[in-house]
Amino acid sequence: IQKHQKSLSAWFTHQPNEERQFGPSFSLDAVHVDPVIRESSLEEILKPSPDLTIQNQLQQPCRKVISLHNLFDADACGRQVKNVVLYGTVGTGKSTLIKKMVVDWCHGRLPRFELVIPFSCEDLSHSHSHVSLRRLITKKYQHLRDVVPLLEASNLRVLFILNGLERLNLDFRLAGTELCCDPNEPVPPSAIVVNLLRKYLLPEASIIVTTRPSAVRRIPGKYVGRYAEICGFSDTNLQKLYFQMRLSQPGCSGEESQDRSSAEQENLVEMLSRNLERHNQMTAACFLPSYCWLVCTTLDFLYFTRTVPPSQTLTGIYTSFLRLNFSGEVLDSTDPTHISMMKYVAKTVGKLAYEGVMSRKTCFSEEDLRQCFEMEMKTETELNLLEVFRSDVFRFFLSPCVQPGKEHTFVFTIPAMQEYLAALYVVLGEKKTLAQRVGKELSEVIGKVSEDVAVVVNIISKVLPLRFLPVLFNLLKIFPRYFSRVSGKDRDAIAHTMAEELFKEEDYYNDDVLDQINSSILGVEGPMRHPDEVPDDEVFELFPIFMGGILSRRNRAILEQLGCSIKNLAAFEIAKAMKKTVIRKGRRGLPPSELMDYLFFLHEFQNERFTAEAIRSLRAVNLSSVKMTPLKCSVLASVMSTTCHEVEELNLTSCNLDSSSLRTLFPVLLRCKALHLQLNSLGSDACKEIRDLLLHDKCVVSSLRLANNPVGERGARYLAEALAGNRSVSQLSLLHTALGDAGAEAIAQHLAENQHLRELNLGYNSLTDTAALRVVEVAKRHETLDKVHLYFNDISEDGKRALDSLRMDRDGVRALVFLTAGTDVSDYWSHILNVVQRNLPFWDRERVRQHLALLLQDLESSRSQTANPWRKAKFLRVESEVKKMLGKLQDGSL
């Protein structure tokens, strides 16, 4: 028995691949939280009441709560309980609870039983040959071969666990299953289960059966001592406890940045707790422990991913989540079709999800549900399947809406699941094509076009505005009128023509995909909406992301296990149909957040050849103002690494970058000619990374902008070292980087060793006359440097005259210091004022006002020194611009 305990413990503490992939492997003891178990009765099961809805379970405490260890206590009449039926809908934690029960026994925490023998009813259902109970036990547990003969003779306290009874077809009639009391007599496995429950075989043994609600009635009530329903985490304190334990485990965020990660973990738990306290929709979702797992796994993916493994995607999380909960189960084992549960969900719930996405709707009335689930119910078999689905699976995907005024509607338990199932519905071909509505002579061509275009449109709806999708159906309806014009074209040409007609250049900004996921989980601000649309409108950006992700080889393999087959040929044809359109649209400029979603889509698609062709056309990548989390940096690096082409421009302005972000993006940055890193709080540590980047022999960066970063003196030294050895940079902007005289001196010392720099911007760095003159004197001797920006520094009138004299020298460098050049206006006055206006939100307004006042005095003084009317007019024009800017600055309108 000790060997048996050791073997069981090793097997039942083994975590599934999904847990190991998205986080460290935790023991059940470390992260397990027991769900609420409510004692029930057969009458309650057969007569469901409104109290069983998720909403009411959250608002009312469960009655008759019982713990797992007390399931075999005497009943209310004092009778000893031998058979317990533990039932619950999909996702409530039945399998995990049984695992925990077995592990507890293995570690001596279940002293009531001396021997526990678990069986999977799925395994038993696959065995069709006759076998004895003795052989059945010893075949599965060899350590018990000497114990089995003692089961009947001794007083050994034995517990049989029968997990997943819905997989077995049991017949308790004597005519259907003969009596058997001999553990050595070979009978069908189902007969062994029936006789154990009848107490005809090993009558003293205790038995616990787990099952879905629809299969509870398969066991006659007279053979059941206690019914117990698993109510999941209907107590929000259990939800909080699970999140705290799961997210606070050591190593949850990897080995790096432990201090920072610890603070992130505490912040996440706090935000989750605040949302749970409000009893909002998230609380209703986390009523199911499996959804708590999904929330934690997604947060782990969003917050703690430092590098993205090739197979780790958002679609992969949701696909793995479904495998954990459905694992290829059939909806009803008594049904001859043996349709898989996931396939049925894709056909029914997927249809509802798809129609919701197409009509931009997330709340569904009972009439919507009836039309979706019952419209085509014509046979007894279909009605039986629907009844099983309602009792076992419905609440897993749909729950009552908790928003005021919408109490009688249903929403998807997790919002993103609607878009996942809608994508699955389309990819599986469950959506009827419009070929069925047109003449037979056109069915082949129209059917093919409608499939191709629908898939193309849906997949790239992130690149092309999703709100135009309904136009697709109108075009297809009138398509026969134009058939004569396009009948000579191939299918790709038809698809291309229709896609071009559907979508124009217009689009609008939305929160990117990862921020939407983050918002929906943590309950912070939701996705932005188009100003012309009604407030209740929903943005479905995840739909096309999931569409591409489902087509990846790994996710197709998992879905195959769930009974949802996506053929290789179908995936190939879909990819071929959408390739040209995606690449063509990728060449056009996209708003930054939309471009991030586009890159994320390519990462989810997990097709390197396809991604390489799409990315090769991207010569300019603008992600300014997109918060580049470690995950987004990894996605960008992963997608861009599929090719090795040079990128003309990479704009990462105001993207919350840090030194670790630069390390992740290092291979991408090497290939960028113009690199914009302004407004990213990049300090000396980041400058060290930039130094290594610029000194790399494959670096092609020619223009580097680091304006408005706290570079400081130490960072300037790293950059100076980089300049000394770099052979590619011709433009370097260090505007407003807190260099000071020491930083400028460090750059000046190494400037002579550089042979390629043409323009250097040291504006707004508190440089005094000495540092400014030192830089310009070195620049004057430089072979290529001809422009140095020094405006908004602490340069005196004497310093200005000294710099002006250097400028007057024929071979001197152009030093952009003031708006004047002697008795004329500087050629760069508009450039200087534009720089001021662009950076005003990030600069000290009082200091800017003082500098503008000095510039105005300088302009007035220079104007008075010239008699040339043309020059005076130029001075007056510039003065008016400066006065206008000063006025707006004082009014607060700038």
N, C-alpha and C positions, 0 to 999 in steps of 0.2 A: 504493500500500500504506500509506503514511503517513496518507492521508485515511481509508482503511479502518480503521486503528488508532484514529484519533481518534473516528470514528463508533462503533466497537465499544465503546470505553472509555466514551463518554457513555451508551450504552445499558445496558451491563452493570454500571455503577456506580450506576445509577438504583435507588433503594431503593423497595420497595413501600409502598403507603399505610399498611399496618399498622405499619411501622417509623417512618414520619413522624408517625403519629398518637400513638403511645405513647412517643415519645422523639425526640431530635434525629436528624437523618439522618446516620449515620456512614458513612464510606467503608469498603469491604471491607478495605482495608489496615489500617484502624484497629482493627477489632474481629474480624477473621477469625482463626480458629484451625483449622489443617488437622486433619481427623479422621484416625484410624488407618486405614491401607489395608493389607490383608493379601493377599498373593499366594495365589491359590487354584487349583483345578483343576476340570474338569468332573465328575470322580468325586466330589469333595466336595460339589458342588452337587446332583448327582442322588441322593446318599446322605447326607442330613443326619444329623449325629451330635449327641449330647447336649451336646457342647462348644459348640454354637452358641447355647445358651440364654444369656440376659442374665446370669444369676447366675454361670455359669462364666466368661464373658468378663470379668467384673469381677475374678474371683479369679485368673485365669491370664493372664499376658502373651501378647499375640498373637504367633504365630509367623510368620516370613517377612514381616515388616513392610517395606513399600516406600513410597517417597515419590512424590508426584504427578509430579515431574520425572524420575523414573527408570522410569516405566512402559514406555518404549520402548527400554530397554536390552536388550541381547542376552539370550536365555533361558539356561537351565542348559546347554543343548547348544551354545551359541554361535551360534544362529541369530538373524538380525535379526528383531525384532518389528515388524510393520506394523499389525496389528489388535489393539486392546485392548478387552475388555469389562469395564466398571466397573459392578458391581451392588451393590445394597443395598436393604434394606427401606425403607418410607416413613419419612421423618424423619431418616435417617442423614446427610443433607447432600449428596446427589448434585448437585442443581441449584446449590447454593451453591459447591460445589467447582469445577464447570465455570465458573461466573461468575468465580471467583478465577483460574482457569487462563487464561481469555481476557484478564482485566485484566492479569495478569502478562505475557502476551505483548505486550499493547499498550504496556507500559512497559519492554520490553526484557529482562524477567526469564525469558524462555523462548527462548534463542538457538538451540535445536535446530531450530526451524521458522521459515521466512521468511514464511510465510503461513498464517493460521488462518481456516477458514471454518466457522462454527457453523450448525447447522440444528436446528430443533425438529421432532421427529417428529410432534408434534401438528399442526403446520402442514401437514406433508407428508401426513398422513392425511386432511386435509380437501380436498386437491386431487385431483380425479378425472380431470382432463383430461391428455392426454399432453404432456410437456414435456421438452426436452433439458436435460442438466446445465448447459450453457453458459447457457441461458435461465434456469434455476432460480437460478443464482448471480447473474447480472446483474440479475434481477428483485428480488432481496432486497438485493444490495450493488452499487449502481450504480457505485461507485468502481472496481470490478474489471472493468469492461467491456473495458478494454484489456489486462488481465492474463490473462483466461480463455483466449484463444487460445494463450498461452505455456505453459499448464499441462502439456500433453502433450509439447510440443517441447523445452522447456527442462528443466534439472535443478533447478527450483525445489522447495525442501523444503516440502511442503504438508501441513497437518493438517486433516482433516475431523472435526468434532465432531457426533455424532448423539445428541441428548439425548432420553431417554424412548422408547426403542425399543419398549416394550410397547404404545405407541399404534398401531404399524404391524403389519399382517398380512403377513409375508414368506413367500415360497414359493421355496425354493432348488432345486426340481426344474427341470430343463431344460424339461419339459413345461408347467410352471407359469409360469416366467419365462424368456423367451428371452435369449440372450446379446446383449450390447451393449458395444462397445468405442469407439464414436464419441460424444464429448461433445456433438456437434451433432444427434444422432438423438433425436427425440421418443419417449419411452416413459413408462409410468406412473411416478410418483415412487417407488413401492415397488421397481420394476425397477431404477431408478438406484441405490438403496441396496443391493440384492442384488448388482449387478454391481460396485459399489465394494468390497463385502466379499469378493466372489469374486476380486478383483484382476484382473478382466477389463477393467475401466474404470479408467484411471489407476493402473496397478499399482504405481507408485512412491510413491503418496500414502499417508500414515499416517492411520489412522482410530481414533478413540476413541468407543466406544458406551456410553451409560449406560442402565441398565434395572433393573427390579425383578427379584427372583430367579425369579419364575414365568416370565418371558419369556426367560431366558438360553438355554434349550434351543432357541429358535427359530432360532438361528444354529448351523449344524453346526460341531462342534469343529475340523474341519480348516481352517476359515477364521479361527480365532482364535489369535493368537500368545500372548496372556496373559489370564488371568482375574484380576481383582482385586476383592476385596470391601471395601466401606466399612464399617468396624466402629464408626463414630461415635466418641464420646469414651469408649472403653472404658478409657482411662488417666485416672484421676481427676485427674492433674496438668493434663490438657487442660481438664477441667471447671473447675478452679480458675482457670486462665489465662483462660478465656472470661469467667467471672464478674468477674474483676479488670479485664479490659479493657473489658467492657461497662458495668459499674457505675461505673467510675472515669473515664469520658470527661468532659472539660470540658463543662459545660452539660447534663449528664445530669439535673440537678435544677432546671433553669431558671436564670434570672438572679438570683433572690432568695436571700438567706441562704446565700451561697457557703461561708462558714466552717463554719456549722452543717451544711450539706449534705455538705461534705467529710468531716466527722467521722462523719456518718450512713453515708456510702458505705464508709468504712473499717470501720465496725462491721458493716455488712451482709456485706461480703466476708469478714470474720473469722468471723462466725457460719456462713456458708455453708461455709467451709473446714473448720471443726470438724465439721460434719455429714458432709461428704464423707469425712473421715478415718475416720469410724466405719463406712464401707461400709454405710450403712443404706439404706432404701427410696428415699430421695431420690437416692442415688448411682446406684441402678439406673435411676431415671427419667431422670437426666441423662446416661445412656449415649447417649441420642439428642440430638444438638445442638438439634433443634427444641424439646425440652423445656427445655433451657437458656435458649432464647429466651423461652419462656413464663414461666419463673421470673423472669428479669430484667424482663420487661415487667410482670408482676404486681407485683414489688417497686417498680418505677418508679411504677406506679399507686398503690400503697399509701403509699409514703414521700415521694414528690416531687411529688405533685399538689397544687398550690396552689389552683387553680380547676378545676372540672369542665366541660369543653366539653359541649355538649348530647348528643353522640353517644358520649361516653366512659363505658363501663360495664364491669363485670366480665364480663357475658355477652358484650359486644362483643369483649373480649380473646379469650375462648375461641372465639367464632365466627370471628374473624379468624385465629386460630391454625389452625383447621381449613381455612380457605380457603388459607392459605399452604402447607399440606401436601398438600391434596387437589385444590384448584382445578378442581373439576368432572370429575376423572378418572373413567373407567369402570373397573370392577373387572377386566373381561377383554374386550379389544377383539375377540376371536374369538367371543364369545358373542353370539347374535342379539338378546338382550333389551337389551344395552348398558346394564345397570343401573349407575348411578353408584356409585362406591366409598362415598361418604358415605351414600347411601340404604341400601346393603347393611349398612353399619356400624350405622345407626340401627335397622334391623330385627333384627339379630342381637345385636351387642354392647349395643345399647340395651335389648333385652329382658332380657339378663343384668343390666344395670345397674339396670333398673327392679325386677326381682324382688329384687335385693339391697337396694335402698332399702326396698321393702315389707316385707322380712323382717329389715331392719336388719342387713345382713351386708356385709362388705367383702372377706372372703377366700372364694375359690371353689375347690372341688375339681375334679379332672378329670371327675368324674361330673356336676357342675353344668355344666361347659362342654359336655360331650357332650349333655346333655339340651337345652341351649339351642341349640346349633348343629346337632345331627344328628337331632333328633326327627322333623322333617318332611322330611328329605332323601329324596326318592323317585325322582327322575329323574337321569339322567347329567349333565344341565346343572347341576342344583343341587349335585351332588357336585363337579363341576369348579370351580364358583364357590367352594365351600368350600375346595378345595385351594389355589386362588389366594389366597384371603383368608388362609389359614394361613401361607403362605410370605411374603406381601408385607406384610400389615397387622396380623396378630395381635399381634406384639410391640410395635407402636406403642401399643396400648391396654392390653394386659395383660402383666404380667411376673411371674416367680416371686417369691413372698414371701421376704424375707430374715430375717424374725423367727424366732428359735429355736423349734423345734417346729412350724413351719408351712412347712417347706421344700418340701413337695409341693403347696402351694396357690398360687393366682394372685391377684394384686390388680391394681387399676387403676394404671397407671404413675404417674398423678397422681390423688390421691383425688378432687379436685373434678370430674375428667372423668367419674367414675361418675354423679354427680348431674346433670351437664350432659346426658349421653346418655340418662339416665332421663327427664329433662324433654323432650328431643327426641322420644323414643319415644312419649310420651303425646300431645304436641302434634301430631305427625304422624298420630295416629290408628292407630298400629300395634298398640296394645293392644286386644285383642278385647273387645267389650262383652258384658255378661251377657245382652243381648237374644238372643244365639244359644243360650242355655240354657233359655229359657222358650218358652211357646206362641207360635205365629205370630200369633194374634189380639192379643197384647200387645206384639209385637216393636217396633212403631213408637214407642209411648209409652215402654215400658221402656228401649228403646235410647237414646232421646233423653235420658231422665232419667239413665241410667247414665253417659252421656257428660258431661252437664252437671255432675252431682254429682261425678264423679271429677275433673273439671278444677277445679271450685270447691274441692273438698277439698284437692287437691294444691297448688294455687296459694296458698291461704291457710293451708297447714299450719303456717306460721310463726306466724300469728296464733292459730290453733287448734291444740291439741297434736297433734303428728305421731304420737304413739304410739297414738292412737285410730283411725288410718287403717284398719287391718285390719278394724275393725268394719263398714266400708262394704260389704265383700263379703257378710258375713253378713246385713246388712239387705237387700241387693239380692236375695239368695237367697229370703228370705221375703216379699219385696215383693208377689208376686201375692196373698197372703192379704188384703192391705189395699187391693188395687186398687179394689174397689168403693167404698171410703171416699173415695178421692182422684181417681176418674176424672173427676169434674166440675171439678177444679181445673186451672189452666193449668200449663205446664211450670215456670215460675218458682216458683209456689207449692209444687209438689212438691219441687223442688230445695231450696227454703227449709226446708220441713218436715223433709226428711231430714237436711240439714246441722245443723239445730237439735237433732235427736235424737242426732246423732253426737257432738257436742262440748259439754262443760260448761265451767264457769268455771276449773277447775283447770289449772295449767300450772307449769312450773319454769324457773329461770334457766339459760341457757346462755351460753357466750361468743358474742359477736355474730359475724356472718358474716365481716367483714373480719379480725377477730382469729383466726378459725379458719383463714382462708386464710394469714394471716401465720404462724400456728403450724405449719401443714403444710409450708410452704416452708422456714422457718428451723429447724424441728425443736425448737422450744421446747415448753412445756406444751401438751398437746392440749386438745380441748374438754372442758368439765365434763360429768359424767354424773349422771343422776338417782340419788339414794342408794338407791332401791328396786330398781334394775336391776343386772344382772350387769356386772362390770367391762368385759367385751368389747363391751358394747353401743355402738353408734355413733349419733351425733346427725347427722341429715341436714338441716341448715338451708339449705344452698345449693340443694336441689332445688326448692323453690317460688320462690326468687329467680331461678334460671335459667328456670323455667317462664314467669314474667312477662317476663324479658328476651328470651327467644326470640320472644315475640309482638310485640316492637317492630318498627316498619317497617324499620329499617335491617338488623337481624339477619335478618328474613324475606327481605330482598332478597339478602343474602349466601348464605343457605341455599338460595335459589332457584338461584343459580349453581352450588351443589354438588349439585343434583339433588334437594333436599329441599323440596318445595313446600308452603307453608302458605297456603291460600287466604284472601283478604281476608274472605270471608263467615264462614269458620271462626273466624278471629281475632276478628271482630266478635261472633259468637255467644258465644264463650268469655268475652270481656270483659263482655258484657251479663249473662251468667249469674253471673259472680262479683262484679259491681259491688255489688249490694245487700248481699251477705254481708260483703264486705270493709269496706264503709262501716259496717255495723252493728257489726262487731267492733271497728272502729277507734274507735268512740265509747266502748267500755269501756276501763277502765284496764289498760294492759299493763306488765309489768316493763320497766325502762329498756332493757336490752339487746335485749329482744324488740321494743320500740318502735323502736329504731335499725334493726333488721332490717326492720321494717315500712316505715320511711321509705326504706330502701335498696331494698326491693322496688319501691316506687312509682317510684323513680328509674330502676331497671332497666327497668321497663315502658315508659318513654318515651312516655307518653300523657298530655299535659297536661290534657285535659278530664277524663279518668278520675281523675288525681291531684288535680285541683282539687276534685272532688266528694268524694273520700276525705278530703282535708285539711281541708275546710271544717267537718267535724264534730269536728275536734280542737281543743278549747278549752283543754286543759291538756296540756303536753308535758313529761314528766318523763324526763330523760336523765341523772339523777344517777349518778355513778360510772362512766359510760361514757367511756373514754379518747377524747376528741374530737380525732382527728388532723386535719390539714388537709383530707384527703379527706372525712372524716365531716362536718366543718363545711361543706364545699362541697356535699355531698349534702343536708344539712339545709337550707341556704340555697336550693339549687336546687328542692327539693320544696316548701318553704314559699312560694317566690316564685310558685307557680302561682295563688295567691289573694292577696287583700289584706285578709282579715278580721282583726280584732283577736284576739290570743291572751290568754286570761285569766291563764295562768301558764306560764312557761318555767323549768324547774329544771335548771340546769347546774352543780350543786354537785359539786365534786371531779371535774372533767372534763379536767384538764390544759390549760386554756385559757391563751392568751397574747395579746399585743396583735394579732398577725396573725390569730388566730382571731376576735377581736372585729371586726376589719375585714371578714372574710369574712361574718360573721353580722350585720353592721350592719343590713341591710334587715329582717331578722327581729326583731332586738332592738327596733327602733323600734315594732313593733306589739304588744309584750308589756306587759301591765299590771303583773304581778308578775314580777320578774326575780331569780332566785337565782343568784348567782355566787360563793358561798362556797367556800373551800378550793381556790383555783385558782392560787395564786402570782402574782396580778396585781399588778404593781408600778406605778411611776409612768408608764411608757410606756402601760400598759393604761388607767390613769386618764385619760390624755390622750384615748384613744379614747372612754372613757365620757363625758368632758366634751363631746366633739363630739356624742355620741349624745343627751345630755340637753339640749343647746342646739339640737337640730334642731327645726324648726317642726312636724314631724309626729310627734314623740315622744309616746307615750302611757304611758310607764312611770310607775306610781304607787307601786310598792313596789320598792325596790332593796336587795338584801342583798349586802354585800361582806365579811362576817365572815371572819376568819382568812386574810386576804390581806396581803402586805407592802406596804401602801399607802404608809406613811411620810409624812414632812413634805411632800416634793415632790408626791406623789400627792394629799395633802390639799388642796394649793393648787389643783390642777386641779379637784378635786371642789367646792371652795368656789366657784370661778368658775362651775361648772355650776349650783350651787344658786342663785347670784345671778340667773341668766337663765332657769332652768327654770320651767315653769308646770304641771307634771303630778305631780311626785314628792311624795307625802304621807308616806311612810315610808322612812327611810334607816338601814340598819344598818352601822356601821363597828366592830363588836365585834372586839377583838383584831386591830387593823390597824396597830399600831406608830406611832400618830399622834404621841404625846408632846405636851408642852405647846405646842410650836410649831405642830403640825398642828391641834390644837384651837383655837388662837388664830386661825389662818387661816380656819377654818370660822366661828368667831364673828364675824370681821370682815365676812364676806359674808352672814351669816344674816339681817341686817336687810333686805337687798334681796329676800329670798325672801318670797312671799306665800301659799304652799300647804303647806309642811311641817307635819305634825302630830306626828310621832314621830321622835326622833333617838337612836340607840344609839351611845354612845362608851365602852362598858364595856371593861375590861381593856386600857387604852391608856397606862398609866403616867402618868396625869394627876395633878397635884398640886392643892393647895387653890386656888391662884391661877387656874389654867386652868379648873377645874371651876366655880368661882364666876363667872368671866367668861362661860362658856357659859350658865349658868343665868340670869345677869342679862340677857343679850341675849335669851334664850329667853322671859324673863318679859314683855318688851316686844313679843314677836312676836304677830301677830294670830291665828295658828292653832296654833302649836306649844304643846302642852300636856303632853308627856311626854318626858323626857330620861333615858336610862339611863346611869348613872355607876358602877355597881357594879364591884368588883374593880380599882379604881384606888387610887393612893397618897394617899388623902384622910385627914387626921388627924381627931382627935376635935373639934378646934376647927372644922375645915372642915365636919364633919358637922353641928355645931350651927348654923353659918352657913347651910348649905343647908337645914336643918330650919326655920330662921326664915323663909326665903324660901317654903318650902312652906306654912307656917302663914298666910302672907299670903293673903287670900281670892282675890286675882287671880293668885296665884303659879303657876308651872309645877310639875307633878309630877316630882320628881327621884328616880329609883329608884337609891338609893345603897346602903342597907343593908336587912336583913330587918325592921328596926324602924321605927316612925314615932312618935317620942316614947315614951310609955308604952304603946303598943299595937303589935301586929304589923302590918307593912306588908301592904297588900292584894295586893302583887305578890311575896310571899315564894316562892310555888310557882313563879312564872314565872322568878325569879332562879335557884332551885335546878335547875329544868329546863334552863335555858340552860347551867349549869355541867355537868350530867350529859351533855348532848348534845355538848358541846365538849371534854370531858375528854381524849379520845384525841389531841387536837391541841394541848393546852395543856401548860405546864410544871407537872408534878404537884406538885413541892415548893412552887411559888408558890401553887397552888390550895389545898394543905394549909394554908399559912400564912394565906391569906385566910379559909378556912373556920374556922380557929381564932379569928381576930379576930371573925368573925360570931358564933361561939358565945359569946365573952366579952361581946359587945354584947347578945346576947339575954339572958344571965344577969343582966347589969347592969340592963337595962330591966325584967326580971321582978321584980327585987328592989325596984324603985321604985314598983310599982303594988300596990294592996291589993285590986283588983277580982279576985275568984276566977275569973270568966269569962276575963278577960284573961290571968291566970296560966296557965290551962289551955291557952290558945292558944299562949302562949310555950313551954310544956312540949312541946306537939305539934311545933312548929317545931324546938325544940332536939333532940328525938329524931330528926327527919329529918336534921339536920346531923350529929349524932353517928354515925348510921348510915352516912352518906356518908363521913365521916372514917374510920370503921372499915374500910369496904370499900376506901378509898383506901390505907390502910396495909397491908391484907392483899393488895393487888394484884388483888382480885376485881372492881374497877370500872374 
